[in-house]
């Protein structure tokens, strides 16, 4: 292990560094999570409110992109969910996966109930 790697592990164990940064990137015009799966936004979430209105059964179908630290880059932040966990937001809108997408590149959640849309950079 490199000296930097050893230092990061030591800091993580000491609680001084979070290794749970969610890596978000743009692919084919949409934002994707660290697993390469498409991310979505929900029209009922108010940008900048710091809240998600998708909880309970909604969050089972639309799992939040959870992290303990926001991704680097402009526009990313964290919100606190009702259950106390942290969720990544982009431009103030919480980000979600769609449970029915089965592989990277799927965008089957776009347009669901006219309130779910792919998150775009």
N, C-alpha and C positions, 0 to 999 in steps of 0.2 A: 504494500500500500504506500502511496506517496505521502510525503509530509503533509501536504494540503488535505489529502483524504483522511489521514489520521487526526488532523486538527478538527476537521468538520465532524467526524464521528465523536471526538471528545467533547466538542461544543454541543452537539446534539444530546449526548448523554447528560451533559450538565444543564440542559434546558436553555442554552444560549443561542441556539440556531434551529430554525424549523426546516426539516427536510420535506415538509408537506406542502411545498409550493405547487399549485396546480399549473401545469404548463398548458397554455392555450395557444393555438396557432390558427392561421387562416389556410384553408385548403378548398379549392374549387369555389371560392367566393363566400364561404361560410366559416364560422368559428368551429373548431373541433377541440375536444378535451384531450388529455394526455394519452388516452386509449385510442385516439383517432376517430372517435364517434362524434357525430354532429351535435352541436349545442343549439338550444332553442331559447326564445324569450316568450313571455306570457303577457298578453295585452292588459290583463287585469292587475299586473304589478305596476305600481307607480314609480317611474324613474326617480331616483334620488331619495325615495322614502326610507331606504334602509330596511325594508321589510319584504317578505315574500308572502303572497296570499295563497300559495299552493302548498298546503299542508295535508297531513293525514293521507287518505286514499289518493288524493291528487299527486302527492309526492311519491307514492308507490308507482304510479304510471309515468310520472315526470320526475325522476330522481334528480335532486339538486347536484350541481358540481360543487362538492365540498372541498374545503382546504383550510389550513390553519394560517396561511399567508397568501396574499393576493399575488397573481402573476406579475412579472415585471412588464413595463410598458404603459403607455398612456391609456387611460380610461378604465383600468381595472381597479376594483376595490373588493372589500368583503362586507357582507351584511350578516347580522345575527338572526338565525331562524327562531321560530317559536320554541323549538326543542333545545335551543342553546347552541346548536352547531353553527359553524360558519359556512357561508355559501359565497362563491365568486359571483360578482356582478360586473357587467361591462357597460360603461356609460350610465351607471345607476340602475341597470335592469339585471335582476338575478338570472343566472344561466342554469339550464336544465338539460338533461338527456331525455330521450323518449324511449320507453321500455320496449316498444315494438320495432325499433331499429335493431337489426341483427348483425350488421357488419359495418366497418368503416366505409363511409361514402353514402350510406343510406340516409335519406331525408324524408322518411315517411310521415314524420310528425308535422311537416310544414303545411299549414292551413287547417289543422285539426280544429273543428268547431269554430273556425274563423277567428280564433284567438291565440293560436300557437304559430310561431314563425321561426324559421332558421335565424340564428344570430349571425349578423353580418359585420365585418370589420368596418 
